[in-house]
Amino acid sequence: MAWRSPVLRVLLCFCLLLFLAATVNGGKKKPPVKPVNINTATSEELQQVPGIGPATAQKILQMRKSYGPFKSVDDLLAIRGLGEKRLDKMRKYLTVGPPTPKKTPATWAVPRNLDGKKLQSSYRWPFRVVMA
């Protein structure tokens, strides 16, 4: 039984060190490499910013959907739970750019002359249609 005690102690210390290392490294987010555009970002992209979790990201998306694109990062202060201090910590990871344009359905191209006028067909029907 005497041999178990030192082995058990070493194993317990090793497990404790692993646990502490996981909590220290797991508590911090790795910030995004380039600033995130709050007018085009998805929920996952917003959550990469330190200080923005799933709930805050959802609030940002909801506000963008309801009120349109943000004009400034300071517009985020209107979100409940986001104050000056918290926004100041996130500000360097956020940017405001133009919103992505909405895709419009494709329209058929009308054939045109070099003059820009519509092409006219020279085909004539072999008979005349008379409506009574």
C-alpha positions in Angstrom: 0.0 0.0 0.0 2.9 2.3 0.6 3.7 2.4 -3.2 0.2 3.7 -4.1 0.5 6.9 -2.1 3.4 8.6 -4.2 1.9 7.4 -7.5 -1.5 8.6 -6.5 -0.1 12.0 -5.4 1.7 12.5 -8.7 -1.4 11.5 -10.7 -3.6 13.9 -8.6 -1.2 16.8 -9.1 -1.0 16.1 -12.8 -4.8 16.2 -13.1 -5.0 19.4 -11.1 -2.4 21.1 -13.3 -4.4 20.0 -16.4 -7.6 21.4 -15.0 -6.0 24.7 -14.1 -4.4 25.0 -17.6 -7.7 24.3 -19.2 -9.6 27.0 -17.2 -6.9 29.6 -17.8 -6.7 29.1 -21.5 -10.4 28.2 -22.1 -11.6 31.4 -20.4 -10.2 33.8 -23.1 -11.3 34.1 -26.7 -8.8 34.5 -29.5 -9.7 37.9 -31.0 -10.4 38.1 -34.8 -7.4 38.9 -37.0 -9.2 41.8 -38.8 -12.1 43.9 -37.5 -15.6 42.5 -37.9 -18.1 44.5 -40.0 -21.2 44.7 -37.8 -23.3 45.4 -40.9 -22.4 42.2 -42.7 -21.3 39.8 -39.9 -23.0 36.6 -39.1 -23.7 35.4 -35.5 -20.6 33.2 -35.6 -18.4 36.1 -36.8 -19.7 38.4 -34.1 -19.0 35.8 -31.4 -15.3 35.8 -32.2 -15.1 39.3 -30.7 -14.2 39.2 -27.0 -17.2 40.4 -25.0 -19.8 39.2 -27.5 -21.5 35.9 -26.8 -24.5 34.2 -28.5 -27.1 36.4 -26.8 -25.4 39.7 -27.6 -24.7 38.6 -31.2 -28.4 37.7 -31.6 -29.4 41.2 -30.2 -27.0 42.9 -32.7 -28.5 40.9 -35.6 -32.0 41.7 -34.5 -31.3 45.4 -34.2 -29.7 45.4 -37.6 -32.8 43.6 -39.1 -35.2 45.9 -37.4 -33.5 49.3 -37.8 -31.3 48.8 -40.8 -27.5 49.1 -41.1 -25.4 50.7 -38.4 -23.9 54.1 -39.1 -21.3 53.8 -36.3 -20.0 51.4 -33.7 -21.6 53.7 -31.1 -25.0 52.6 -32.3 -24.4 49.4 -30.4 -25.0 51.4 -27.1 -28.7 51.1 -27.8 -28.5 47.4 -27.1 -29.5 46.6 -23.5 -26.6 45.2 -21.6 -23.9 46.8 -23.7 -22.4 49.8 -21.9 -19.6 52.2 -22.6 -16.9 50.2 -20.8 -17.8 47.0 -22.5 -18.0 48.7 -25.9 -14.6 50.3 -25.4 -13.0 46.9 -24.9 -14.7 45.6 -28.2 -14.3 48.7 -30.3 -10.9 47.8 -31.8 -12.4 44.5 -33.1 -15.5 46.1 -34.7 -16.0 48.2 -37.8 -18.9 49.7 -39.7 -18.8 49.2 -43.5 -21.4 49.4 -46.2 -24.1 46.7 -46.0 -24.0 44.0 -48.6 -26.4 44.8 -51.4 -29.4 42.7 -51.7 -29.3 40.4 -54.7 -32.0 41.2 -57.3 -33.3 38.6 -59.6 -31.6 38.5 -63.0 -33.4 40.2 -65.9 -33.3 39.2 -69.5 -31.0 41.2 -71.7 -32.8 43.0 -74.5 -30.9 42.7 -77.8 -29.7 46.2 -79.0 -28.0 47.7 -82.0 -24.7 49.5 -81.7 -26.8 52.7 -81.4 -28.4 51.4 -78.3 -31.8 51.0 -79.9 -33.8 47.8 -79.5 -33.6 45.4 -82.4 -36.7 45.1 -84.5 -37.7 41.9 -86.2 -38.1 42.0 -89.9 -40.2 38.9 -90.0 -43.7 39.3 -91.5 -46.6 36.9 -91.0 -47.7 35.4 -94.3 -51.3 36.2 -93.5 -53.1 39.1 -91.9 -55.0 38.6 -88.6 -58.3 40.4 -88.4 -60.2 40.5 -85.2 -63.9 40.9 -85.3 
